[in-house]
């Protein structure tokens, strides 16, 4: 499986494109700028088959309407609160960016703790609920790769001051992710990729 990183123009959030040689369908983790997505799809051929949201803050979802207009068969995966927030520009903060994002399509699937979704033959997305930064936060593990969104970014304090944040949940989720990423590569919602994280104790990387 190949993973391609796109650094978006809004708050330099990350979008990740997952692909497998010989398969037409691509899978996204979060969605920001649509242009580099479409360029990547054109180069590879095929389409976008699925979008997994780490959480539903504006900088991780703002390209969703353009994405689904371009790839209407794309399935969107999020948490139960994430589905609610996709339908509310207040909950996803897009109204404060003068770019209201509201999506209430039938192609939204709610994920829960321990769910597994097969995205390519024999390759699954494992789901972990990691609230704190936001109620909608999910962390995904695909093979030995962990996508943590904003629930854990090495060297960055988890922001837990939003209306639907919780500091204690954020602490618990961060500790959980730090255990989860042992011997894995980490793909956070902002910043660099960390290849093959070794066991961590004490302070962040």
VMD Tcl script that draws the C-alpha trace (Angstrom):
set ca {
  {0.00 0.00 0.00}
  {1.22 3.50 -0.86}
  {0.53 6.64 1.17}
  {0.78 10.11 -0.37}
  {0.68 13.27 1.76}
  {-0.94 16.54 0.70}
  {-0.38 19.64 2.82}
  {-3.49 21.79 2.50}
  {-3.66 25.58 2.28}
  {-5.95 26.01 5.32}
  {-3.88 25.74 8.52}
  {-1.53 23.33 6.68}
  {-3.73 20.37 7.57}
  {-2.79 17.03 6.03}
  {-4.73 14.87 3.61}
  {-3.44 11.37 2.98}
  {-4.16 9.33 -0.15}
  {-4.00 5.55 0.21}
  {-3.58 3.46 -2.91}
  {-2.64 -0.03 -4.04}
  {-1.05 -0.84 -7.37}
  {-3.54 -2.30 -9.80}
  {-6.60 -0.97 -7.95}
  {-8.63 1.93 -9.34}
  {-10.16 3.07 -6.05}
  {-8.29 5.53 -3.85}
  {-8.94 6.18 -0.17}
  {-8.55 9.55 1.58}
  {-7.87 10.41 5.18}
  {-9.40 13.90 5.64}
  {-10.10 16.34 2.82}
  {-8.90 19.87 2.21}
  {-7.75 21.22 -1.17}
  {-9.53 19.42 -4.01}
  {-7.16 20.38 -6.86}
  {-4.20 18.17 -5.84}
  {-6.62 15.30 -5.19}
  {-8.03 15.53 -8.72}
  {-4.53 15.83 -10.18}
  {-3.43 12.71 -8.31}
  {-6.52 10.78 -9.46}
  {-5.95 11.83 -13.07}
  {-2.34 10.66 -12.92}
  {-3.25 7.34 -11.34}
  {-6.57 6.81 -13.10}
  {-9.60 5.52 -11.27}
  {-11.63 7.33 -8.64}
  {-11.94 8.12 -4.92}
  {-13.89 5.33 -3.26}
  {-13.79 6.40 0.39}
  {-13.07 9.30 2.71}
  {-12.26 8.68 6.37}
  {-12.48 11.76 8.61}
  {-10.28 11.95 11.69}
  {-12.62 14.67 12.98}
  {-14.97 17.27 11.58}
  {-13.22 20.58 12.19}
  {-13.26 22.88 9.17}
  {-9.62 22.45 8.18}
  {-10.08 18.68 7.82}
  {-13.37 18.70 5.88}
  {-13.59 21.90 3.82}
  {-13.13 20.16 0.48}
  {-15.88 17.59 1.03}
  {-18.53 19.20 -1.18}
  {-16.16 19.54 -4.13}
  {-14.90 16.00 -3.54}
  {-18.37 14.46 -3.56}
  {-19.45 16.46 -6.58}
  {-16.45 15.06 -8.44}
  {-16.72 11.52 -7.04}
  {-20.39 11.01 -6.10}
  {-19.95 7.32 -5.26}
  {-17.37 8.09 -2.57}
  {-18.40 6.79 0.86}
  {-17.73 9.07 3.87}
  {-16.77 7.53 7.21}
  {-16.94 9.42 10.49}
  {-18.14 9.12 14.09}
  {-21.73 9.65 15.22}
  {-20.92 13.17 16.41}
  {-18.98 13.70 13.20}
  {-22.08 12.91 11.16}
  {-24.01 15.47 13.22}
  {-21.25 18.04 12.74}
  {-21.15 17.54 8.97}
  {-24.72 18.82 8.97}
  {-23.96 21.89 11.10}
  {-21.67 24.75 10.09}
  {-21.63 25.74 13.76}
  {-20.39 22.37 15.03}
  {-17.76 22.04 12.29}
  {-16.75 25.74 12.63}
  {-17.04 26.44 8.92}
  {-19.40 29.38 9.49}
  {-16.54 31.17 11.23}
  {-14.42 30.85 8.09}
  {-17.08 32.38 5.81}
  {-17.25 29.05 3.97}
  {-20.26 27.13 5.29}
  {-19.81 23.38 4.95}
  {-22.98 21.30 5.35}
  {-23.24 17.74 4.12}
  {-26.16 15.44 4.93}
  {-25.90 12.95 2.08}
  {-26.89 9.30 2.28}
  {-23.29 8.23 1.73}
  {-22.17 8.91 5.34}
  {-21.38 5.82 7.44}
  {-20.96 6.06 11.21}
  {-17.97 4.24 12.69}
  {-17.52 2.94 16.23}
  {-14.73 1.61 18.40}
  {-13.21 -1.66 17.06}
  {-14.91 -1.39 13.66}
  {-12.89 -2.65 10.72}
  {-13.49 -1.55 7.13}
  {-11.87 -3.39 4.23}
  {-10.57 -0.75 1.81}
  {-8.44 -2.97 -0.42}
  {-8.33 -6.78 -0.63}
  {-6.99 -7.94 2.73}
  {-6.29 -4.38 3.94}
  {-8.49 -2.99 6.69}
  {-8.99 0.33 8.46}
  {-9.19 -0.31 12.22}
  {-11.16 2.31 14.15}
  {-10.33 3.77 17.57}
  {-12.46 6.42 19.28}
  {-10.10 9.14 20.56}
  {-12.23 12.10 21.71}
  {-10.88 15.12 23.52}
  {-9.75 17.55 20.85}
  {-13.31 17.15 19.59}
  {-16.15 14.70 20.23}
  {-15.86 13.51 16.65}
  {-12.23 12.37 16.84}
  {-11.30 8.96 15.48}
  {-7.86 7.42 15.02}
  {-7.30 4.91 12.24}
  {-4.79 2.10 11.93}
  {-4.10 0.62 8.51}
  {-1.50 -2.14 8.63}
  {1.40 -0.55 10.55}
  {0.29 3.02 9.86}
  {-1.62 5.17 12.34}
  {-3.59 8.28 11.35}
  {-4.16 10.36 14.48}
  {-5.69 13.58 13.18}
  {-5.28 16.29 15.83}
  {-5.61 13.87 18.75}
  {-1.85 13.44 18.81}
  {0.79 15.47 16.98}
  {4.32 14.90 18.33}
  {5.70 17.98 20.05}
  {2.37 19.84 19.91}
  {0.03 20.24 22.86}
  {-3.41 18.81 22.08}
  {-5.87 21.70 21.84}
  {-8.82 20.96 24.09}
  {-10.42 24.39 24.43}
  {-13.09 24.17 21.74}
  {-16.80 23.97 22.65}
  {-16.85 20.19 22.14}
  {-13.44 19.48 23.61}
  {-12.63 17.72 26.86}
  {-9.17 18.00 28.46}
  {-9.32 14.71 30.34}
  {-10.54 12.82 27.29}
  {-7.76 14.46 25.27}
  {-5.15 13.24 27.77}
  {-6.51 9.70 27.76}
  {-6.73 9.61 23.98}
  {-3.20 10.93 23.56}
  {-1.81 8.27 25.90}
  {-3.77 5.61 24.05}
  {-2.39 6.71 20.68}
  {1.15 6.81 22.04}
  {0.75 3.15 22.93}
  {-0.88 2.37 19.62}
  {1.96 3.80 17.52}
  {4.72 1.65 18.95}
  {6.50 0.04 16.00}
  {4.18 1.91 13.62}
  {4.45 4.95 11.38}
  {2.46 7.99 12.50}
  {0.51 10.23 10.13}
  {-0.82 13.21 12.14}
  {-3.36 15.82 11.07}
  {-0.69 18.51 10.76}
  {3.06 18.41 10.36}
  {5.48 15.69 9.37}
  {5.14 11.95 9.00}
  {6.98 9.91 11.63}
  {8.28 6.59 10.34}
  {8.35 3.58 12.66}
  {7.78 5.21 16.04}
  {9.75 3.57 18.84}
  {8.34 3.13 22.36}
  {7.81 6.53 23.98}
  {8.05 7.41 27.63}
  {7.73 10.75 29.35}
  {7.68 13.75 27.05}
  {6.43 13.90 23.49}
  {8.72 13.44 20.55}
}
mol new
graphics top color blue
foreach p $ca { graphics top sphere $p radius 0.5 }
foreach p [lrange $ca 0 end-1] q [lrange $ca 1 end] { graphics top cylinder $p $q radius 0.2 }
display resetview
